[in-house]
Amino acid sequence: MEKLFYDTFVEERYRVWFATHHLDCEAYRWWVDICEDPRVDLPAITWTRFKELLLTTYFPQSAKRQMERDLRNLRQGDKTVAEYEREFSRLLHCVPFVVRDDEDRARIFEVGLRPVIFRLVQASNLSTYREVVNRALIVEKGEEIVKERDVVDRSKGKRPAAESSGQQSFRRPSKYPRG
């Protein structure tokens, strides 16, 4: 609704009326009950107050706590960094009170990264969420390049760089030396 208000320049005084016009089923019944309550001063219900009433009714504390747990326990797993970031942002949008500031947001996101990516991102000691996300994307891209190189090397009969680096090749002396 707020995006629609912004896009169509709906004034503050019309927002509650406009939003309630779009309510359906149970939510509409909830609004009718509020309107019929003689103790309610309808003109005094601002857009901010309307959102508070709506969220209190349809987004109880138990749901908020569950979403907070979901956010803190979210892990990248098999998702790409971009997919993980979208899921993280979606959950965070529902429970913005979970983070104190941008750095806290960055730390919560960082902890959910795959261990290989987490180690490299954390070592960078970045302080903003955007920096952490960008570094994670870069690290992920680097992982993909290394995997592609390993596949190409294997197909050419070479040993992957990780296996051959730092190791010396020792050969046994021939049983029959050349004369």
C-alpha positions in Angstrom: 0.0 0.0 0.0 2.8 2.4 0.8 4.4 1.9 -2.6 1.0 2.6 -4.1 0.6 5.7 -2.0 4.0 6.9 -3.0 3.5 6.2 -6.7 0.0 7.8 -6.9 0.7 10.7 -4.5 -2.0 9.7 -2.0 -2.2 12.3 0.8 -1.9 11.3 4.4 -5.5 12.1 5.2 -6.8 9.6 2.6 -4.5 6.7 3.3 -6.6 4.9 5.9 -9.7 5.1 3.8 -7.9 4.0 0.7 -6.2 1.1 2.4 -9.4 -0.1 4.1 -11.1 -0.1 0.7 -8.8 -2.9 -0.3 -9.3 -5.1 2.7 -11.0 -8.4 2.1 -12.6 -11.2 4.1 -11.5 -11.4 7.7 -9.5 -8.2 7.5 -12.5 -6.3 6.2 -14.6 -7.7 9.0 -12.0 -6.6 11.5 -12.1 -3.1 10.1 -16.0 -3.0 10.2 -15.8 -4.0 13.9 -13.5 -1.1 14.6 -15.8 1.3 12.7 -18.9 0.1 14.6 -17.2 0.4 18.0 -18.6 3.7 19.6 -15.5 4.1 21.7 -13.3 4.5 18.6 -12.6 8.0 17.2 -12.3 7.1 13.5 -11.0 10.5 12.3 -8.2 10.3 14.9 -6.9 7.0 13.3 -3.8 8.1 11.3 -2.0 5.9 8.8 0.6 5.2 11.4 -2.0 4.2 14.0 -3.9 2.1 11.4 -0.7 0.1 10.6 -0.1 -0.4 14.4 -3.6 -1.8 14.8 -3.4 -4.0 11.8 0.1 -5.4 12.7 -1.0 -6.0 16.3 -3.9 -8.0 15.1 -2.3 -9.9 12.2 1.3 -10.0 13.1 1.4 -11.2 16.8 4.5 -11.3 19.0 4.8 -15.0 18.6 5.1 -14.6 14.8 7.7 -11.8 15.2 9.8 -14.0 17.6 9.6 -16.9 15.1 10.7 -14.7 12.2 13.6 -13.4 14.4 14.7 -16.9 15.1 14.4 -17.7 11.4 16.6 -14.7 10.5 19.3 -15.6 13.1 19.3 -19.3 12.1 19.2 -18.6 8.3 22.1 -20.3 6.5 23.3 -20.0 3.0 23.6 -23.8 2.5 23.3 -24.7 -1.3 22.0 -21.2 -2.2 24.1 -18.7 -4.1 25.1 -15.6 -2.1 22.5 -13.6 -4.1 19.7 -16.0 -3.2 20.8 -16.1 0.4 20.9 -12.3 0.5 17.3 -12.0 -1.0 16.0 -14.4 1.7 17.9 -12.6 4.4 16.5 -9.2 3.2 12.9 -10.6 3.0 13.1 -11.8 6.6 14.8 -8.7 7.9 12.1 -6.5 6.2 9.5 -8.3 8.4 11.5 -7.9 11.6 13.7 -4.8 11.3 13.9 -4.4 15.1 16.2 -7.4 15.2 19.3 -5.4 14.1 20.7 -2.4 16.0 22.6 -0.9 13.1 24.2 -1.6 9.8 27.2 -3.4 11.3 24.9 -5.7 13.4 23.1 -6.5 10.1 26.4 -7.3 8.5 27.5 -9.6 11.3 24.1 -11.5 11.3 24.4 -12.0 7.5 28.0 -13.0 7.7 27.4 -15.7 10.2 25.0 -17.4 7.8 27.4 -17.7 5.0 28.9 -21.0 3.9 32.0 -21.8 6.0 34.5 -21.3 3.1 33.0 -17.9 2.2 32.5 -16.9 5.9 36.2 -17.4 6.7 37.4 -15.2 3.8 34.7 -12.5 4.4 35.3 -12.4 8.1 39.0 -12.0 7.6 38.3 -8.9 5.6 36.9 -7.2 8.8 34.3 -5.2 6.9 31.9 -3.0 8.8 28.9 -2.4 6.6 26.3 -4.8 5.3 26.9 -3.8 1.6 30.6 -4.4 1.9 30.0 -7.9 3.4 27.5 -8.8 0.7 29.9 -7.5 -2.1 32.9 -9.4 -0.6 30.8 -12.6 -0.3 29.8 -12.3 -4.0 33.5 -11.8 -5.0 34.6 -14.8 -2.9 31.8 -16.9 -4.4 32.9 -15.9 -7.9 36.5 -16.8 -7.1 35.3 -20.3 -5.8 33.5 -20.9 -9.1 36.6 -19.9 -11.1 38.8 -22.3 -9.1 36.3 -25.2 -9.6 36.2 -24.5 -13.3 40.0 -24.6 -13.5 40.1 -27.9 -11.6 37.6 -29.4 -14.1 39.6 -28.2 -17.1 42.9 -29.5 -15.5 41.3 -32.9 -14.7 40.1 -33.2 -18.3 43.6 -32.5 -19.5 45.0 -35.1 -17.1 46.7 -32.6 -14.8 46.4 -32.7 -11.1 44.3 -29.9 -9.6 46.3 -26.9 -8.3 45.3 -27.6 -4.7 46.8 -31.2 -4.8 50.0 -30.3 -6.6 50.9 -27.0 -5.0 53.6 -27.2 -2.3 54.3 -30.9 -2.9 57.5 -32.1 -4.4 57.6 -35.1 -6.6 59.9 -37.9 -5.3 60.7 -40.7 -7.7 62.4 -43.9 -6.7 65.8 -44.5 -8.4 65.5 -46.9 -11.3 66.3 -50.5 -10.6 68.4 -50.6 -13.7 70.4 -47.5 -14.1 71.1 -46.3 -17.6 74.6 -47.1 -18.7 
